[in-house]
Amino acid sequence: MPAGKLSPQAAAFPVRITGAVAFAYGALSEIKPAAVVGFGGFVSFPTVVAAKLRGIPVYLHEQNTLVGKVNRFMSKFADGVFASFESTVNELGPNAIYTGNPSRYEGMSPPAKAEARKQLGLAKDKWTLFAFGGSQGARSINQALLNFIRGNRERKDIQILHLTGRANYESVKSEYEGALGAAPGLTVVVKDYLKEMELAYGACDIALCRAGATTITEITSLGVPAVLVPYPFAAENHQEINASYMVEAGAAVMVLDRDLSGERIAEIVQALASAPERCETMARRSRAMYKDGVAKRMADVLDRHLS
């Protein structure tokens, strides 16, 4: 494409965004909401703008430690901004309120390890690593684990629960079978997806995962220690900033995606499996990061402002 010339997608953007705002404007006329709450990201922008044009109160919620571009811009016009992390309040303006990020597991204790492991087909007495990369999986985590398994297939003292993501399940499972051989000592339970994630959180001694806002919220609400591998292409590198926040609190270890390998996993597993008190401390500090009553605080703010 010649320098200075817009791509067809870029040229069409103003028309498309205007159309999205117009559509949201009409939809809000039919719905007649008392308020609109935007949870960040580009998809929330048209509805938030349409709400302001209609004079509907607008509230925002920032999930990450790094304020996203849409929320940063719209916070200037919002009636209130809910912050998941205390450290972001000052960046969100005078209407910011530290509420935390709501978790579906709030108020729930993790299932007992023995029962959770039984339901997942795991041994009740082995040190357990739970690895996942979200519903779509994470290729780098999958590959590093495979390399770890090749070098540790004789180990009988640990076990792995791995959610591969549905797209990668068959290929990863097949590779695991080849890497483990006919009579491995290492136990590996491979699943594509798990609806009852609380079982996996309850079963593990440590979680190996990405550092998105939802993941951080879930593991802190249940007090799960973690090895965080930030997604390297997340907008403005916000996952690394999320992970750093956890590390500073003593609740997690961070490994950058480019540094993740079978050898690095082996080092971490050896260090943590041989020091259960460290995992226990990380678990306590993780749980201490979650502020109970998030959804109620948000609802109370809306109720006060709208009544």
C-alpha positions in Angstrom: 0.0 0.0 0.0 1.4 3.4 -0.9 2.7 5.5 2.0 0.1 7.9 3.4 -2.8 6.0 1.8 -5.4 4.5 4.2 -6.4 0.9 4.0 -10.0 0.1 3.0 -10.7 -0.9 6.6 -9.3 2.3 8.1 -11.1 4.4 5.5 -14.4 2.8 6.4 -13.9 3.1 10.2 -15.6 6.5 10.7 -18.7 5.3 8.8 -18.8 2.1 10.8 -18.3 3.6 14.2 -21.0 6.3 13.4 -23.3 3.5 12.3 -22.7 1.6 15.6 -23.4 4.7 17.7 -26.6 5.3 15.7 -27.7 1.7 16.2 -27.0 1.9 20.0 -28.8 5.2 20.1 -32.0 3.6 18.7 -31.6 0.5 20.9 -31.4 2.6 24.0 -34.6 4.4 23.0 -36.4 1.0 23.1 -34.7 -0.4 26.2 -34.9 2.9 28.2 -32.2 1.9 30.8 -31.8 3.9 34.0 -28.0 3.8 33.4 -25.4 2.3 31.1 -22.3 0.5 32.5 -19.4 0.1 30.1 -16.8 -2.6 30.9 -14.1 -1.2 28.6 -12.8 -2.2 25.2 -13.7 -0.9 21.8 -17.1 -2.8 21.8 -18.4 -0.7 24.7 -17.6 2.7 23.0 -20.6 3.1 20.7 -23.1 2.3 23.5 -21.4 4.6 26.0 -21.3 7.5 23.5 -25.0 6.9 22.6 -25.9 6.9 26.3 -24.2 10.3 26.8 -26.0 11.7 23.7 -29.3 10.6 25.2 -28.5 12.0 28.6 -28.5 8.6 30.3 -26.1 8.2 33.2 -22.9 6.4 32.3 -20.7 4.3 34.5 -17.5 2.5 33.5 -15.6 -0.4 35.0 -11.9 -0.9 34.6 -10.8 -4.5 35.1 -7.1 -4.1 34.6 -4.3 -2.4 36.5 -3.5 -0.5 33.3 -6.4 1.8 32.2 -7.6 1.0 28.7 -7.8 3.7 26.0 -11.6 3.7 25.8 -12.0 3.9 29.6 -9.3 6.5 29.9 -11.1 8.7 27.3 -14.6 8.1 28.5 -13.8 8.5 32.2 -13.8 12.3 31.6 -17.5 12.1 30.8 -18.6 9.3 33.0 -20.8 9.8 36.1 -18.7 7.2 37.9 -15.8 4.8 37.2 -15.4 1.5 39.1 -11.8 0.4 39.6 -10.7 -3.2 40.1 -7.3 -2.1 41.6 -6.7 0.6 44.1 -3.6 1.6 42.2 -5.7 2.8 39.2 -8.1 5.1 41.0 -6.0 8.2 40.6 -5.7 7.6 36.9 -9.5 7.5 36.4 -10.4 10.9 37.7 -12.4 12.3 40.6 -15.4 10.1 40.0 -13.4 6.9 40.4 -14.4 4.4 43.1 -12.4 1.4 44.2 -14.8 -1.5 44.1 -12.7 -4.5 42.9 -13.7 -6.8 40.1 -16.7 -9.1 40.6 -16.0 -12.9 40.7 -18.5 -15.7 40.1 -16.7 -17.5 43.0 -17.1 -14.7 45.6 -18.3 -16.2 48.9 -17.3 -19.7 47.8 -14.5 -21.7 49.4 -12.5 -23.9 47.0 -13.6 -27.6 47.1 -11.5 -29.7 49.4 -8.4 -30.9 47.6 -9.1 -34.6 48.0 -12.7 -34.4 46.7 -11.8 -32.1 43.8 -9.0 -34.4 42.7 -11.2 -37.4 42.9 -13.8 -35.8 40.7 -11.1 -34.9 38.2 -9.5 -38.3 38.1 -6.4 -37.2 39.9 -4.5 -38.9 42.7 -5.3 -37.4 46.1 -1.8 -37.3 47.5 0.4 -35.9 44.6 1.6 -32.3 44.2 -0.6 -30.9 41.5 0.0 -28.3 38.7 -3.1 -26.9 37.0 -2.3 -25.4 33.6 -4.7 -23.5 31.3 -4.7 -20.7 28.8 -8.3 -19.7 28.7 -11.1 -21.2 26.7 -9.0 -21.0 23.5 -5.9 -22.4 25.1 -2.4 -21.0 24.8 0.1 -22.5 22.3 3.2 -21.4 24.2 1.9 -22.9 27.5 0.9 -26.1 25.7 4.3 -26.5 24.1 6.3 -25.7 27.2 4.3 -28.3 29.2 4.9 -30.9 26.5 8.7 -30.3 26.8 8.5 -30.4 30.6 6.7 -33.8 30.3 9.3 -35.2 28.0 12.0 -34.5 30.5 10.0 -35.5 33.6 8.0 -38.5 32.5 9.4 -40.8 35.3 8.4 -38.5 38.1 5.8 -40.1 40.4 5.5 -37.4 43.0 3.6 -34.8 40.9 0.7 -34.7 38.5 -0.6 -32.2 35.9 -4.2 -31.2 35.0 -4.0 -29.4 31.7 -6.9 -27.6 29.9 -5.7 -27.3 26.3 -8.5 -25.3 24.7 -10.9 -27.0 22.3 -9.0 -26.2 19.2 -5.8 -27.8 20.4 -7.1 -30.7 22.4 -6.7 -33.6 19.9 -3.2 -32.6 18.8 -1.9 -31.9 22.3 -3.4 -35.1 23.8 -1.8 -37.1 21.0 1.6 -35.5 21.6 1.3 -36.1 25.4 0.6 -39.8 24.7 3.8 -40.0 22.6 5.9 -38.1 25.1 4.7 -40.1 28.1 5.2 -43.5 26.5 3.7 -46.8 27.6 4.3 -46.8 31.4 5.0 -43.3 32.6 5.4 -42.3 36.3 4.0 -38.9 35.7 0.2 -38.5 35.8 -1.2 -36.1 33.2 -5.0 -35.5 32.9 -5.8 -33.6 29.7 -9.1 -31.9 29.1 -10.2 -29.5 26.4 -12.5 -27.5 28.6 -13.9 -27.5 32.1 -17.1 -25.8 33.1 -16.5 -26.4 36.9 -13.3 -24.5 37.1 -13.6 -24.4 40.9 -12.7 -28.1 40.9 -9.5 -27.4 39.2 -8.7 -24.4 41.4 -9.4 -26.5 44.5 -7.4 -29.5 43.2 -4.2 -27.7 42.5 -1.2 -26.6 44.5 -0.3 -24.0 41.8 -1.9 -22.7 38.7 0.0 -21.9 35.5 -1.9 -19.5 33.4 -2.3 -16.1 31.6 -2.8 -12.9 33.5 -6.0 -11.5 32.1 -8.4 -9.6 34.4 -10.9 -12.4 34.7 -8.3 -15.0 35.5 -6.7 -12.7 38.1 -10.1 -12.1 39.7 -10.9 -15.8 39.9 -7.7 -17.0 41.4 -7.6 -14.2 44.0 -11.2 -14.7 45.0 -10.4 -18.4 45.7 -6.8 -17.8 47.0 -5.0 -19.8 44.3 -1.2 -19.2 44.0 -0.1 -18.9 40.4 2.7 -18.9 37.9 1.6 -16.1 35.5 2.6 -16.1 31.8 1.2 -12.8 30.5 -0.1 -12.9 26.9 2.6 -10.9 25.0 0.2 -9.3 22.5 -2.4 -8.0 25.0 -3.3 -4.3 24.4 -0.7 -2.0 25.9 0.9 -5.1 27.5 -1.7 -4.9 30.3 -1.4 -8.6 31.3 2.3 -8.1 32.3 1.3 -5.2 34.4 -1.5 -7.3 36.0 1.0 -10.1 36.7 3.5 -7.6 38.2 0.9 -6.5 40.6 0.4 -10.1 41.8 4.1 -10.7 42.1 4.6 -7.5 44.2 1.9 -8.8 46.5 3.7 -12.1 46.9 0.8 -14.0 45.4 2.4 -15.2 42.2 5.5 -15.9 40.1 5.8 -14.3 36.6 7.4 -15.8 33.6 7.4 -13.9 30.3 6.0 -15.8 27.4 9.4 -15.6 25.5 11.1 -17.2 28.6 8.6 -20.0 29.1 10.1 -23.4 28.4 10.1 -27.0 29.8 13.2 -26.3 31.7 11.8 -23.1 33.3 8.6 -25.0 34.3 10.9 -27.7 35.8 12.8 -25.2 37.9 9.6 -23.6 39.2 7.9 -26.9 40.0 11.0 -28.1 41.8 11.2 -24.9 43.9 7.5 -24.9 44.8 6.9 -28.6 45.3 9.7 -28.8 47.7 8.5 -25.8 49.7 4.8 -26.2 50.5 4.9 -23.4 53.0 5.7 -21.0 50.1 2.7 -22.1 48.2 0.6 -21.6 51.4 1.9 -18.1 51.8 1.2 -17.3 48.2 -2.3 -18.6 48.6 -3.0 -16.4 51.6 -1.7 -13.4 49.9 -3.7 -14.1 46.7 -6.9 -14.3 48.7 -6.0 -11.1 50.6 -6.0 -9.3 47.2 -9.6 -9.9 46.6 -12.1 -7.4 48.1 -15.4 -9.2 49.0 -18.7 -7.6 48.2 -17.8 -6.2 44.8 -21.1 -6.6 43.0 -23.0 -5.2 45.9 -20.7 -2.1 46.1 -21.2 -1.4 42.5 -25.0 -1.9 42.8 -25.1 0.4 45.9 -23.3 3.2 44.0 -25.7 2.9 41.1 -28.7 2.9 43.5 -27.4 6.0 45.4 -26.7 7.9 42.2 -29.9 7.0 40.5 -32.4 7.3 43.3 
